[in-house]
Amino acid sequence: MKRVGVLLLGALPVIAAGVYLAVPDDSADSADTASSASSSSPATDKSARDDAKDRAEKEREADDALIADLPPGLAAPAKKELAQQLVSSAENSTTRWRTAYGSIEDVGDGDGYTAGIVGFCTGTHDLLTLVERYTEARPGNGLAAYLPALREVDGSDSHEGLDPGFTAAWKAEAEIPAFRAAQEEERDRVYFEPAVRLAKLDGLGTLGQFVYYDAMVFHGPDTDAEGFYGLRERAMAKARTPGQGGSEKAYLDTFLDVREQAMRDKRPGIDTSRVDTAQRRFLAAGNMELATPLVWEMYGDTYRVP
């Protein structure tokens, strides 16, 4: 469902500026200047890189300080559990998300096998990264032998080198606590933590943090037009975030409009109930903190959290 090819550190656009210097039209002076510029260029480039790194670090520290003063929101244990239940109802048709570690099937969406608690895919790089990181920690695990094939099929819907044994190997490995923990760690590292952090910086409450998280899971942390960061950029071009002084409800409405259109553009006829009869329902009710009880529908089924 998603592509994890490009990750953003700050989720902010980088703008390169060019500076043009006029010099006298003197060949000797020009040659000297060119020689001087050539010799000093590596040092200048390093200094510029160091300055940019320092600025980014200071900005991150400022962001960390800002977030530290905010309520935990979706990161609170009970809300995080609720978020996993909501995502699981869309990804695995159950709120019992811990039953999905061993789930694996090709759902025909062009992303190969979809597996695990947030739908890691063989065609979208995140499943490959999960297995690579897991293998670094536990060499010789039951999935390690499939790494060459996973690298070959990455970016496609191919099963070449995976069939017939990969699905059985995945299910067997999912019985091991360390692999379950690895799935949760990768979910948090790639999807949950970046989404919640950025939502807080955008001034969004618990519901908005979940809206970002679910979009990150489905669309992937990409900067292209169909990735999460591309969707956010398009939404911000139409409505201001609360952090920019805008209305939270109006911004989330706009973000969901942009997201829903992207879902339909990618897969015409797709069921968008994870937006329409879940997130929009909570937003229309003014439930900005995702307070329970919650009732929502997903693909025609009704779910309740007391």
NUROGU-654318 format. One record per residue (C-alpha): chain; x, y, z; residue in one letter. Coordinates in Angstrom, 2 decimals, padded with zeros to 5 digits, always signed. Layout:
// NUROGU-654318
kette / u / v / w / rest
A / X / Y / Z / A
...
This chain:
// NUROGU-654318
kette / u / v / w / rest
A / +000.00 / +000.00 / +000.00 / M
A / +002.86 / +002.36 / +000.58 / K
A / +006.36 / +003.17 / -000.49 / R
A / +009.07 / +003.80 / +002.08 / V
A / +011.70 / +004.98 / -000.31 / G
A / +012.24 / +008.56 / +000.86 / V
A / +012.09 / +009.60 / +004.50 / L
A / +012.09 / +013.21 / +005.66 / L
A / +013.95 / +014.28 / +008.77 / L
A / +012.12 / +017.54 / +009.28 / G
A / +009.26 / +017.33 / +006.81 / A
A / +010.09 / +020.83 / +005.64 / L
A / +010.90 / +021.84 / +002.06 / P
A / +014.51 / +022.66 / +001.32 / V
A / +015.07 / +025.72 / -000.85 / I
A / +018.38 / +026.19 / -002.60 / A
A / +019.35 / +029.78 / -003.30 / A
A / +021.95 / +030.84 / -005.84 / G
A / +024.11 / +033.92 / -005.33 / V
A / +025.67 / +035.60 / -008.36 / Y
A / +028.79 / +037.73 / -007.97 / L
A / +029.90 / +040.23 / -010.61 / A
A / +033.65 / +040.49 / -011.23 / V
A / +035.65 / +042.79 / -013.54 / P
A / +036.24 / +041.43 / -017.02 / D
A / +039.98 / +041.06 / -016.56 / D
A / +041.46 / +037.79 / -017.73 / S
A / +044.33 / +037.71 / -015.23 / A
A / +042.15 / +038.66 / -012.30 / D
A / +039.49 / +036.25 / -013.49 / S
A / +042.01 / +033.42 / -013.65 / A
A / +043.27 / +034.23 / -010.14 / D
A / +039.71 / +034.42 / -008.85 / T
A / +038.79 / +031.12 / -010.48 / A
A / +041.89 / +029.47 / -009.03 / S
A / +041.14 / +030.86 / -005.58 / S
A / +037.50 / +029.78 / -005.78 / A
A / +038.52 / +026.34 / -006.95 / S
A / +041.00 / +025.86 / -004.12 / S
A / +038.65 / +027.15 / -001.43 / S
A / +035.54 / +025.41 / -002.69 / S
A / +035.87 / +022.17 / -000.67 / P
A / +036.39 / +024.10 / +002.57 / A
A / +033.52 / +026.45 / +001.74 / T
A / +031.25 / +023.53 / +000.91 / D
A / +032.17 / +021.79 / +004.18 / K
A / +031.51 / +024.96 / +006.14 / S
A / +028.13 / +025.37 / +004.47 / A
A / +027.25 / +021.76 / +005.23 / R
A / +028.33 / +022.18 / +008.84 / D
A / +026.26 / +025.35 / +009.16 / D
A / +023.21 / +023.64 / +007.68 / A
A / +023.70 / +020.69 / +010.03 / K
A / +023.98 / +023.02 / +013.02 / D
A / +020.82 / +024.89 / +012.02 / R
A / +018.91 / +021.63 / +011.53 / A
A / +020.07 / +020.38 / +014.92 / E
A / +019.01 / +023.61 / +016.63 / K
A / +015.62 / +023.50 / +014.90 / E
A / +015.15 / +019.91 / +016.00 / R
A / +016.06 / +020.79 / +019.58 / E
A / +013.54 / +023.64 / +019.49 / A
A / +010.89 / +021.28 / +018.11 / D
A / +011.71 / +018.73 / +020.81 / D
A / +011.29 / +021.39 / +023.49 / A
A / +007.95 / +022.44 / +022.01 / L
A / +006.66 / +018.86 / +021.86 / I
A / +007.86 / +018.14 / +025.40 / A
A / +005.49 / +020.84 / +026.69 / D
A / +002.48 / +019.41 / +024.85 / L
A / +000.05 / +016.73 / +026.08 / P
A / +001.02 / +013.18 / +025.01 / P
A / -001.98 / +012.96 / +022.68 / G
A / -001.91 / +009.83 / +020.53 / L
A / +001.36 / +008.79 / +022.19 / A
A / -000.42 / +008.17 / +025.50 / A
A / -000.54 / +004.39 / +026.01 / P
A / -004.34 / +004.10 / +025.91 / A
A / -004.60 / +006.31 / +022.81 / K
A / -001.77 / +004.49 / +021.05 / K
A / -003.58 / +001.21 / +021.68 / E
A / -006.76 / +002.75 / +020.25 / L
A / -004.83 / +003.92 / +017.17 / A
A / -003.60 / +000.38 / +016.52 / Q
A / -007.16 / -000.93 / +016.81 / Q
A / -008.43 / +001.64 / +014.31 / L
A / -005.63 / +000.92 / +011.81 / V
A / -006.07 / -002.82 / +012.24 / S
A / -009.77 / -002.59 / +011.45 / S
A / -008.74 / -001.21 / +008.04 / A
A / -005.63 / -003.33 / +007.46 / E
A / -006.77 / -006.65 / +008.92 / N
A / -010.55 / -006.37 / +009.49 / S
A / -010.20 / -006.77 / +013.24 / T
A / -009.49 / -004.52 / +016.21 / T
A / -007.45 / -007.35 / +017.73 / R
A / -004.28 / -006.10 / +016.09 / W
A / -001.98 / -008.52 / +017.93 / R
A / -003.50 / -011.38 / +015.98 / T
A / -002.03 / -009.94 / +012.77 / A
A / +001.72 / -010.48 / +013.24 / Y
A / +001.55 / -013.59 / +011.07 / G
A / -000.97 / -012.36 / +008.52 / S
A / +000.31 / -012.41 / +004.94 / I
A / -001.43 / -012.38 / +001.55 / E
A / -001.31 / -010.74 / -001.85 / D
A / -004.39 / -008.51 / -001.88 / V
A / -003.97 / -007.66 / -005.56 / G
A / -003.08 / -003.99 / -005.10 / D
A / +000.18 / -004.20 / -007.03 / G
A / +002.40 / -004.17 / -003.93 / D
A / +003.12 / -007.89 / -003.68 / G
A / +002.61 / -009.61 / -000.35 / Y
A / +001.05 / -007.54 / +002.43 / T
A / +001.99 / -008.78 / +005.88 / A
A / +002.05 / -008.05 / +009.57 / G
A / +000.49 / -005.52 / +011.88 / I
A / +000.51 / -002.49 / +009.55 / V
A / +000.60 / -004.21 / +006.17 / G
A / +004.33 / -004.26 / +005.41 / F
A / +004.63 / -004.98 / +001.67 / C
A / +007.21 / -006.87 / -000.36 / T
A / +006.86 / -004.31 / -003.14 / G
A / +007.15 / -001.13 / -001.08 / T
A / +010.49 / -001.46 / +000.68 / H
A / +009.17 / -001.45 / +004.25 / D
A / +008.97 / -005.25 / +004.54 / L
A / +012.48 / -005.55 / +003.17 / L
A / +013.77 / -003.00 / +005.69 / T
A / +012.00 / -004.82 / +008.51 / L
A / +013.61 / -008.15 / +007.61 / V
A / +017.03 / -006.55 / +007.09 / E
A / +016.97 / -004.87 / +010.51 / R
A / +015.62 / -008.00 / +012.16 / Y
A / +018.35 / -010.10 / +010.57 / T
A / +021.05 / -007.72 / +011.80 / E
A / +019.80 / -008.37 / +015.34 / A
A / +019.07 / -012.09 / +014.83 / R
A / +021.21 / -013.60 / +012.06 / P
A / +020.02 / -016.95 / +010.82 / G
A / +016.35 / -016.30 / +011.45 / N
A / +013.73 / -018.04 / +009.32 / G
A / +013.34 / -015.07 / +006.93 / L
A / +017.02 / -014.26 / +006.36 / A
A / +017.34 / -016.72 / +003.46 / A
A / +014.72 / -014.70 / +001.54 / Y
A / +016.60 / -011.40 / +001.67 / L
A / +018.11 / -011.76 / -001.85 / P
A / +014.63 / -012.42 / -003.29 / A
A / +013.09 / -009.57 / -001.27 / L
A / +015.66 / -007.18 / -002.71 / R
A / +014.90 / -008.39 / -006.23 / E
A / +011.12 / -007.97 / -005.96 / V
A / +011.27 / -004.64 / -004.11 / D
A / +009.29 / -002.08 / -006.09 / G
A / +007.16 / -004.69 / -007.88 / S
A / +004.33 / -007.13 / -007.25 / D
A / +006.49 / -010.14 / -008.14 / S
A / +006.69 / -013.27 / -005.99 / H
A / +009.80 / -014.54 / -007.74 / E
A / +012.08 / -016.28 / -005.28 / G
A / +009.48 / -016.02 / -002.52 / L
A / +007.08 / -018.78 / -003.49 / D
A / +006.26 / -021.29 / -002.28 / P
A / +007.96 / -021.00 / +001.12 / G
A / +007.98 / -017.35 / +002.14 / F
A / +004.43 / -017.12 / +003.48 / T
A / +004.96 / -020.16 / +005.71 / A
A / +008.30 / -018.77 / +006.90 / A
A / +006.66 / -015.44 / +007.77 / W
A / +003.90 / -017.13 / +009.77 / K
A / +006.41 / -019.30 / +011.61 / A
A / +008.66 / -016.34 / +012.45 / E
A / +005.64 / -014.40 / +013.72 / A
A / +005.35 / -016.93 / +016.53 / E
A / +008.68 / -015.69 / +017.88 / I
A / +008.40 / -012.78 / +020.37 / P
A / +011.51 / -011.08 / +018.97 / A
A / +009.95 / -010.80 / +015.51 / F
A / +006.73 / -009.45 / +016.96 / R
A / +008.76 / -006.85 / +018.81 / A
A / +010.63 / -006.05 / +015.58 / A
A / +007.34 / -005.39 / +013.78 / Q
A / +006.21 / -003.01 / +016.50 / E
A / +009.56 / -001.23 / +016.56 / E
A / +009.50 / -000.72 / +012.78 / E
A / +005.88 / +000.45 / +012.89 / R
A / +006.81 / +003.05 / +015.49 / D
A / +010.07 / +004.13 / +013.84 / R
A / +008.74 / +004.53 / +010.31 / V
A / +005.08 / +005.44 / +010.79 / Y
A / +003.78 / +006.21 / +014.27 / F
A / +006.48 / +008.42 / +015.77 / E
A / +007.12 / +010.63 / +012.69 / P
A / +003.38 / +011.09 / +012.12 / A
A / +002.58 / +012.04 / +015.72 / V
A / +005.59 / +014.34 / +015.96 / R
A / +004.72 / +016.24 / +012.80 / L
A / +001.02 / +016.46 / +013.72 / A
A / +001.94 / +018.03 / +017.04 / K
A / +004.22 / +020.54 / +015.30 / L
A / +001.28 / +021.35 / +013.00 / D
A / -000.85 / +022.09 / +016.08 / G
A / -003.13 / +019.06 / +015.73 / L
A / -004.83 / +017.27 / +018.60 / G
A / -005.23 / +013.54 / +019.12 / T
A / -007.64 / +013.00 / +016.21 / L
A / -005.40 / +014.94 / +013.84 / G
A / -002.42 / +012.92 / +015.01 / Q
A / -004.31 / +009.75 / +014.16 / F
A / -005.33 / +011.16 / +010.76 / V
A / -001.63 / +011.70 / +009.99 / Y
A / -000.68 / +008.26 / +011.29 / Y
A / -003.25 / +006.39 / +009.26 / D
A / -002.28 / +008.34 / +006.14 / A
A / +001.39 / +007.59 / +006.79 / M
A / +000.61 / +003.87 / +007.01 / V
A / -001.49 / +003.79 / +003.86 / F
A / +000.42 / +006.22 / +001.60 / H
A / +003.94 / +005.81 / +002.98 / G
A / +006.45 / +008.45 / +004.13 / P
A / +007.24 / +009.67 / +000.63 / D
A / +007.73 / +013.19 / -000.65 / T
A / +006.09 / +012.54 / -004.01 / D
A / +002.54 / +013.70 / -004.78 / A
A / +000.93 / +010.46 / -003.56 / E
A / +003.12 / +010.01 / -000.46 / G
A / +002.19 / +011.35 / +002.96 / F
A / +004.42 / +014.43 / +002.79 / Y
A / +003.14 / +015.25 / -000.69 / G
A / -000.46 / +015.03 / +000.55 / L
A / +000.33 / +017.28 / +003.51 / R
A / +001.97 / +019.84 / +001.24 / E
A / -001.08 / +019.90 / -001.03 / R
A / -003.43 / +020.27 / +001.94 / A
A / -001.35 / +023.12 / +003.35 / M
A / -001.60 / +024.91 / +000.00 / A
A / -005.38 / +024.97 / +000.48 / K
A / -005.79 / +025.47 / +004.23 / A
A / -003.67 / +026.66 / +007.13 / R
A / -002.75 / +024.28 / +009.90 / T
A / -003.63 / +025.23 / +013.49 / P
A / +000.08 / +025.88 / +013.96 / G
A / -000.22 / +028.52 / +011.23 / Q
A / -003.30 / +030.05 / +012.85 / G
A / -005.90 / +028.08 / +010.90 / G
A / -008.94 / +026.11 / +012.01 / S
A / -008.12 / +022.54 / +013.03 / E
A / -011.41 / +021.19 / +011.70 / K
A / -011.13 / +023.05 / +008.39 / A
A / -007.55 / +021.88 / +007.88 / Y
A / -008.37 / +018.25 / +008.67 / L
A / -011.36 / +018.38 / +006.32 / D
A / -009.04 / +019.61 / +003.59 / T
A / -006.38 / +017.00 / +004.36 / F
A / -008.97 / +014.21 / +004.21 / L
A / -010.30 / +015.58 / +000.90 / D
A / -006.80 / +015.52 / -000.57 / V
A / -006.09 / +012.09 / +000.81 / R
A / -009.35 / +010.57 / -000.41 / E
A / -008.77 / +011.91 / -003.90 / Q
A / -005.27 / +010.43 / -003.92 / A
A / -006.69 / +007.04 / -002.90 / M
A / -009.18 / +007.16 / -005.77 / R
A / -006.58 / +008.35 / -008.26 / D
A / -004.37 / +005.38 / -007.44 / K
A / -007.14 / +002.79 / -007.34 / R
A / -010.45 / +003.86 / -008.94 / P
A / -013.37 / +002.31 / -007.10 / G
A / -011.41 / +001.82 / -003.87 / I
A / -013.42 / +001.59 / -000.65 / D
A / -012.53 / +004.76 / +001.28 / T
A / -014.42 / +003.91 / +004.43 / S
A / -011.27 / +004.26 / +006.57 / R
A / -011.74 / +007.96 / +005.81 / V
A / -015.48 / +008.33 / +005.24 / D
A / -017.07 / +006.24 / +007.99 / T
A / -014.28 / +006.47 / +010.54 / A
A / -012.15 / +009.64 / +010.54 / Q
A / -014.74 / +011.95 / +009.00 / R
A / -017.32 / +010.60 / +011.45 / R
A / -015.10 / +011.47 / +014.42 / F
A / -014.34 / +014.89 / +012.94 / L
A / -018.01 / +015.69 / +012.27 / A
A / -018.81 / +014.79 / +015.88 / A
A / -016.13 / +017.20 / +017.08 / G
A / -014.26 / +014.36 / +018.79 / N
A / -010.87 / +016.01 / +018.41 / M
A / -009.35 / +014.01 / +021.26 / E
A / -010.58 / +010.59 / +020.08 / L
A / -012.53 / +010.13 / +023.30 / A
A / -014.17 / +006.75 / +023.79 / T
A / -016.64 / +005.19 / +023.29 / P
A / -016.05 / +005.08 / +019.55 / L
A / -018.21 / +003.52 / +016.85 / V
A / -017.13 / +003.34 / +013.22 / W
A / -017.66 / +001.31 / +010.07 / E
A / -015.03 / -000.33 / +007.90 / M
A / -015.87 / -002.08 / +004.63 / Y
A / -019.43 / -002.61 / +005.81 / G
A / -018.55 / -003.94 / +009.27 / D
A / -019.25 / -002.02 / +012.46 / T
A / -016.61 / -001.72 / +015.18 / Y
A / -016.94 / -000.43 / +018.73 / R
A / -014.46 / +000.50 / +021.43 / V
A / -016.17 / +001.02 / +024.80 / P
